[in-house]
Amino acid sequence: MPHISLESHLPGITGLLEYSKETAQPIRELTQFLLRGPSSLTEAERELIATVVSHGNECVFCTTAHTAAADLLAGETQTAQKVKENISTAPVSQKMKALLTIAALTRQSGKSVTAEHIEEAKVAGATDVEIHDTVLIASLFCLYNRYVDGLGTALPENPAYYLTLADRLVNHGYTRLPNGYDHLKK
């Protein structure tokens, strides 16, 4: 049961973003830019960063949503699962392993990221922009995870909701649907 009155047909972050459209707008714009805007990191790789951070923060809604989006973008379901289990043995490039490690460390504390971690990422081929964006995405998802769990948002009743949400995130992005979310009412 959410700690504040939210629309019952909108689980997780969607209900919070609809609750306060004014504060939601800049957050949505930043998320859209970071996860769907121009980048040398693929959209799937950026979703993996969101997945690793959300998983580490034990945010069930965000972990499940971004795992589903990463899976849809990648066209398979193994990589996100393996990344959540163990970054160092996951089937991703050395550069992504280094960036995902930085994301996981950022989740713990920004001060956990050391010059050695940055150097490892650079040696593996990461650019300064990719390192910057990784830390910013990780920080943003810490905000989202705490927002979702701090206000006790509901999980969807039907797990298939996450597949629909992943499709929306992949094909529409992080902006608000033009006609809102009334179509999700039962």
N, C-alpha and C positions, 0 to 999 in steps of 0.2 A: 504494500500500500504506500503510494507516494506521500511524502511529508507535506506537500502542498497540493492544492486542488488542480489536477491536470486532466485533460481530456482522456477518457479511458481507452479510446480507440487508437491512441498514439503512444506506444511504449517507448521507453528509453529517451534518447536525446530529442527525438522528433517532438514529443510532448513538451519538453522544456523550450525548444526553439519556437514553438507555436505559442507558448505561454507568454513569452516576452519577445515579440518580433523586433522590437527596437534594439535590444542587446544581441539578438540572434543575427541580425543583418551583417555587422562587421565580422563576427565569428565565421559566418557562412562564407563571406567573401574571401577571408584569409584561407579558409580550408579549401575552397574551390581553387584558389590560385596555387596553393602548395601541392595539392594532390591531383589536380587536373590541368594546371597551367603548364606552360613550356618548361621542360626540364630534360636533362640528360639521363635522369632516372626514369624508368618506365612507370606508368601508373600502377602496375602490379607491384613493383619494388616499393613505391611509396605507400601502398596499402600494407605491405609487409611491415614497414616501420610502424604504422598505426597498430597493426596486429600485435607485434612484439611488445610495444609499450602497454597496450590495453591488457594483454595477457599477464604481463608482469605486475600490473596494478590490480589484477584479479577483478576487472570490470567485465562481467559476463556479457552484458548487452554489447558493449563496444568490441570485445574480442570476437564474439560470434559474428557480428555485422561485418567487421573488417576482414575476418578470415573468409567469409563468404564472398566479399568483393574481390579480395586477392585471388581466390580460387577461380572466380568467373573471368577475371582479367587474364589469368594465366592459362585458363582452359584445362585445369587439372586441380586435384585436391590434396596432393601430397606435400608440396613445398611449404605452404603456410603451416601445416601440421608439424612438419619436421623443424621448421624455424622455431616454433613454440617449444618444441622438445629440447633442442640443442642447436644453437646458432652455429657452433664450430663444426658440426657434422651435417648441417643442412645442405641440400643440393642447390646452393647459390654460389655465385662467384666469390672470390677472395675479397673483392672490393665490397660486395654486399655484406659479407660476414663482418668485415671491419665496420661498416656503417651501421649495421644492426646492433653490433656490440656497443657502439657509441650511443645509439638510441636507448638501449637497455640501461646503460650507465647514466645517461641523462635522466631517465625515469627515476633512478635511485636518488641522484643529486647531481646538479650541474658540476659540482666540484669533484665528482667521481671520474669525470672525463679528464684524462691527463694528456700531456704533450706526447707521450709514448703512443697512446691510442690514436691520436691525430696522425702521428707519423706513420703508424701501421696502415691507416686508411690511405694516406698519400702514396706510400710504397705500393699498395695494392691498386692504385690508379684513381683514387677518389680526388676530385677537384675541391678547391676551397668552397665553391658554391654548393656542391653536393654535401659536404660536411656541414656547412651552414644550414642548408635546408633540412638535413637529417635531425640536427639538434632542434630546429624550430618546429618541425613536425612532431618530434617526441615531446617537446614542451607543450604544444597545443593539445596533444592527446592526453597528457597528464591533466590538463584543464578539463577536457571533456570527460575523462574517467571520473574525476572528483565531482564534477557537476552532476553527472548521471547518478552516481552512487551516493553522493552527499544529500541529494534530495529524494533518495529512495525510489527512483522511477521503477515502473513495472516492467517486467519482461513480457514479451508477446506470449499470448496463450498458445498459439500455434507456431511451432518451430519453422514452418514453411515461410513465415513472415520474413525471416532473414534472407531467403532467396529472393523474395520480392524486393526487399530493401537493397540487396546487392545489385539487382538489375537496375533499380532506380539510381543508385550511386554511380554505376558504370555508365549508364546511358543518359542520365540527366545531370549527374554531378551533385554537388553539395548545395546548390541554390534551392530556394523554396519553389515547390511546384507552383506554376502560375495560378492554378485554381485551388490551391490549398490541399487539404487532406480529408475533406468530408467523405470522399469516395471510400475511405477505409473504415467508415462506420459500419457496424453490423446491421 
